[in-house]
Amino acid sequence: MINKTFVFLLLGILLVNNASALDCWQTFEQDTKIELIQKCPSCSYVNITSISYPNGTIFFNELMTKTDTNFNYTLPDSSQRGRVLYSTIGDKNGANPPLLEDLCIEITKTGSIIRKPESNFYFAIMFAILLLFAMFLTIFILTPFENKKELTREGMAITKITSGKYVKLISLWIAYGFFLWFITIINGISNNYIFFEGLRSMITNLHTFLSLIAYGLNTFMVFFLILLTWKDILWNKDIRDQGRALLKEL
């Protein structure tokens, strides 16, 4: 019993290692009927000896059904996203002992994976978004927030209303929007194409958290900009009338 368990464990490790080196022949949509295929016109029989799911390997010996030149077997579980490796054994070209062959498929949420042209397109979009995010974040950091002030006999006074604080706040607002857009794209890619459940959950939770922050940030920015505008109107009136607006009187 121990020897058999050890053999199955060793075979499972080999299956996982082989799966990473295989080029899978098809990508399927999650939670749909999936037919595992082995093309072997010369075979009189083909058996499936194991199916390796992303979370484990099932060992059995099931006969595949012959259809024309192909042998088919319905995948028992199509709910797991990721690479599924299956091993077949058959008398290909009358081989004795029969030949063992490893094949694989990939299961994604949409039934498709990112190919190189698509990945280049996504990379270009995300790179552009990150550049815009960095640009507006730099503007936010470098732009001063205060109005022009000077020290008078009566105390500190505002002598000129500047628009820098509006540029600073709006730059932060826009920068956060670009960052959230970047995370949204990452979240969409991870939910459709990334197989690692832990990474998908982490990205989804991060996107949800940042989206909630965005609602609060939008509300805060609207009211804060209204408050700043109202205060600047009052200060500007004093500057027109008196040449300055004393802070101690505000």
C-alpha positions as CSV (number, residue, x, y, z in Angstrom):
1,M,0.0,0.0,0.0
2,I,2.9,2.4,0.9
3,N,4.7,1.6,-2.3
4,K,1.6,2.2,-4.4
5,T,1.0,5.6,-2.6
6,F,4.6,6.6,-3.2
7,V,4.3,5.7,-6.9
8,F,1.1,7.7,-7.3
9,L,2.8,10.7,-5.5
10,L,5.8,10.5,-7.7
11,L,3.7,10.2,-10.8
12,G,1.7,13.3,-9.7
13,I,4.9,15.3,-9.3
14,L,6.0,14.3,-12.8
15,L,2.6,15.2,-14.2
16,V,2.8,18.7,-12.7
17,N,6.3,19.2,-14.0
18,N,5.4,17.9,-17.5
19,A,2.3,20.2,-17.6
20,S,4.4,23.3,-17.5
21,A,6.4,22.1,-20.5
22,L,3.4,21.1,-22.6
23,D,1.7,23.2,-25.2
24,C,-2.0,22.8,-24.5
25,W,-4.1,22.0,-27.5
26,Q,-7.2,23.9,-26.5
27,T,-8.7,26.5,-24.1
28,F,-12.2,26.0,-22.7
29,E,-14.7,28.1,-20.8
30,Q,-15.1,27.4,-17.1
31,D,-18.2,25.3,-16.0
32,T,-19.0,24.0,-19.5
33,K,-18.9,20.5,-20.9
34,I,-15.4,19.7,-21.9
35,E,-14.3,16.7,-24.0
36,L,-10.8,15.4,-23.5
37,I,-9.5,14.1,-26.8
38,Q,-6.7,11.8,-27.9
39,K,-6.1,11.6,-31.7
40,C,-5.0,8.1,-32.6
41,P,-6.4,6.6,-35.8
42,S,-4.3,3.4,-35.4
43,C,-5.4,2.7,-31.8
44,S,-7.9,0.0,-31.0
45,Y,-8.3,1.4,-27.5
46,V,-7.2,4.4,-25.4
47,N,-7.5,4.7,-21.6
48,I,-7.2,7.8,-19.4
49,T,-4.9,7.0,-16.5
50,S,-5.0,10.3,-14.7
51,I,-6.3,13.8,-14.7
52,S,-4.3,16.5,-13.0
53,Y,-6.3,19.5,-11.9
54,P,-4.8,22.8,-10.6
55,N,-5.6,21.6,-7.0
56,G,-4.7,18.0,-7.3
57,T,-4.5,14.8,-9.4
58,I,-7.0,12.0,-9.8
59,F,-5.8,8.5,-10.7
60,F,-8.0,6.0,-12.4
61,N,-8.2,3.9,-15.5
62,E,-11.2,4.8,-17.7
63,L,-11.7,3.7,-21.3
64,M,-12.1,6.6,-23.8
65,T,-14.9,6.5,-26.3
66,K,-13.9,6.2,-30.0
67,T,-15.4,8.7,-32.5
68,D,-14.0,8.4,-36.0
69,T,-10.2,8.8,-35.5
70,N,-10.5,10.4,-32.1
71,F,-11.0,9.1,-28.6
72,N,-13.1,11.2,-26.2
73,Y,-13.7,11.4,-22.5
74,T,-15.9,14.0,-20.7
75,L,-14.0,15.9,-18.1
76,P,-15.6,15.2,-14.7
77,D,-15.0,18.7,-13.2
78,S,-14.7,21.9,-15.3
79,S,-15.2,24.3,-12.4
80,Q,-11.5,24.8,-11.7
81,R,-9.6,27.5,-13.7
82,G,-6.1,26.7,-14.8
83,R,-4.1,24.0,-16.6
84,V,-5.5,20.5,-16.6
85,L,-3.1,17.7,-17.6
86,Y,-4.4,14.3,-18.5
87,S,-2.4,11.1,-19.4
88,T,-3.6,8.5,-21.9
89,I,-2.3,5.0,-22.7
90,G,-3.1,3.1,-25.9
91,D,-1.8,0.7,-28.5
92,K,-0.7,3.3,-31.0
93,N,0.5,1.6,-34.2
94,G,0.2,-1.7,-32.4
95,A,2.7,-0.7,-29.7
96,N,3.4,-3.4,-27.1
97,P,3.6,-2.4,-24.3
98,P,1.2,0.5,-25.0
99,L,2.4,4.0,-25.2
100,L,1.8,6.6,-22.5
101,E,1.2,10.2,-23.6
102,D,0.6,13.5,-21.7
103,L,-1.8,16.1,-23.0
104,C,-3.2,19.3,-21.5
105,I,-6.0,21.9,-21.8
106,E,-6.5,25.2,-20.2
107,I,-9.7,26.4,-18.5
108,T,-10.4,30.1,-18.1
109,K,-13.5,32.2,-17.2
110,T,-14.1,33.3,-20.8
111,G,-12.6,30.3,-22.7
112,S,-9.7,32.4,-24.0
113,I,-6.2,33.3,-22.9
114,I,-4.0,36.3,-23.6
115,R,-1.9,35.8,-26.7
116,K,1.2,37.9,-27.4
117,P,-0.5,40.6,-29.5
118,E,-3.1,41.0,-26.8
119,S,-0.6,41.1,-24.1
120,N,1.4,43.8,-26.0
121,F,-1.8,45.9,-26.3
122,Y,-2.6,45.6,-22.6
123,F,1.0,46.4,-21.7
124,A,0.9,49.5,-23.9
125,I,-2.4,50.7,-22.3
126,M,-1.2,50.1,-18.7
127,F,2.2,51.7,-19.4
128,A,0.4,54.8,-20.7
129,I,-1.9,54.9,-17.7
130,L,1.0,54.6,-15.3
131,L,2.8,57.5,-17.1
132,L,-0.3,59.7,-16.8
133,F,-0.6,58.6,-13.1
134,A,3.0,59.5,-12.5
135,M,2.7,62.8,-14.3
136,F,-0.4,64.0,-12.3
137,L,1.0,62.7,-9.1
138,T,4.2,64.7,-9.7
139,I,2.1,67.8,-10.4
140,F,0.3,67.2,-7.1
141,I,3.6,66.9,-5.2
142,L,5.3,69.9,-6.7
143,T,2.4,72.4,-6.9
144,P,2.2,74.7,-3.8
145,F,-1.2,74.8,-2.0
146,E,-1.1,78.2,-0.3
147,N,-2.2,81.6,-1.5
148,K,0.3,84.4,-1.7
149,K,0.9,85.9,1.7
150,E,2.9,88.6,3.4
151,L,3.5,89.8,7.0
152,T,2.0,93.1,7.8
153,R,1.7,95.2,11.0
154,E,-1.7,93.8,11.7
155,G,-0.4,90.2,11.1
156,M,-0.2,87.7,8.3
157,A,-2.4,88.6,5.3
158,I,-3.3,87.2,2.0
159,T,-2.4,89.5,-0.9
160,K,-3.2,87.4,-3.8
161,I,-5.5,84.4,-4.5
162,T,-3.6,81.7,-6.5
163,S,-5.0,78.8,-8.5
164,G,-2.2,76.4,-7.4
165,K,-4.3,74.8,-4.7
166,Y,-7.0,73.9,-7.3
167,V,-4.4,72.5,-9.6
168,K,-2.9,70.5,-6.7
169,L,-6.2,69.0,-5.6
170,I,-7.5,68.2,-9.1
171,S,-4.1,66.6,-10.0
172,L,-4.5,64.3,-7.0
173,W,-8.0,63.5,-8.1
174,I,-7.0,62.7,-11.6
175,A,-4.0,60.7,-10.5
176,Y,-6.1,58.5,-8.3
177,G,-8.6,58.0,-11.2
178,F,-5.8,56.8,-13.4
179,F,-4.4,54.5,-10.7
180,L,-7.9,53.0,-10.1
181,W,-8.2,52.5,-13.9
182,F,-4.9,50.7,-13.9
183,I,-6.1,48.4,-11.0
184,T,-9.4,47.8,-12.8
185,I,-7.6,46.5,-15.9
186,I,-5.4,44.3,-13.7
187,N,-8.5,43.0,-12.0
188,G,-10.2,42.2,-15.3
189,I,-7.2,40.4,-16.6
190,S,-6.8,38.4,-13.3
191,N,-10.4,37.3,-13.2
192,N,-10.3,36.1,-16.8
193,Y,-6.9,34.8,-17.3
194,I,-4.9,34.2,-14.1
195,F,-5.2,30.7,-12.7
196,F,-3.8,31.3,-9.2
197,E,-6.9,31.7,-6.9
198,G,-5.0,33.5,-4.1
199,L,-3.6,36.1,-6.5
200,R,-7.0,36.7,-8.1
201,S,-8.7,37.2,-4.7
202,M,-6.0,39.6,-3.6
203,I,-6.3,41.7,-6.7
204,T,-10.1,41.7,-6.5
205,N,-10.1,42.7,-2.8
206,L,-7.6,45.5,-3.6
207,H,-9.9,46.7,-6.5
208,T,-13.0,46.7,-4.2
209,F,-11.1,48.6,-1.5
210,L,-9.8,51.3,-3.9
211,S,-13.2,51.6,-5.5
212,L,-14.8,52.3,-2.1
213,I,-12.1,54.9,-1.3
214,A,-12.9,56.5,-4.7
215,Y,-16.5,57.2,-3.6
216,G,-15.3,58.9,-0.4
217,L,-12.5,60.8,-2.3
218,N,-15.0,62.1,-4.9
219,T,-17.4,63.3,-2.2
220,F,-14.6,65.0,-0.2
221,M,-13.1,66.7,-3.3
222,V,-16.4,68.1,-4.4
223,F,-17.2,69.6,-1.0
224,F,-13.6,70.8,-0.4
225,L,-13.4,72.5,-3.7
226,I,-16.7,74.3,-3.1
227,L,-15.5,75.4,0.4
228,L,-12.2,76.6,-1.1
229,T,-14.0,78.5,-3.8
230,W,-16.3,80.2,-1.3
231,K,-13.4,81.2,1.0
232,D,-11.4,82.6,-2.0
233,I,-14.4,84.7,-3.0
234,L,-14.6,86.2,0.4
235,W,-10.8,86.8,0.6
236,N,-10.8,88.2,-2.9
237,K,-13.5,90.7,-1.9
238,D,-11.3,92.0,1.0
239,I,-8.2,92.1,-1.2
240,R,-10.1,94.3,-3.7
241,D,-11.4,96.6,-0.9
242,Q,-8.4,96.8,1.4
243,G,-5.5,95.5,-0.7
244,R,-5.2,92.4,1.6
245,A,-7.2,89.9,3.6
246,L,-6.0,89.6,7.2
247,L,-6.0,86.0,8.4
248,K,-6.8,86.9,12.0
249,E,-10.1,88.5,10.8
250,L,-11.2,85.4,8.8
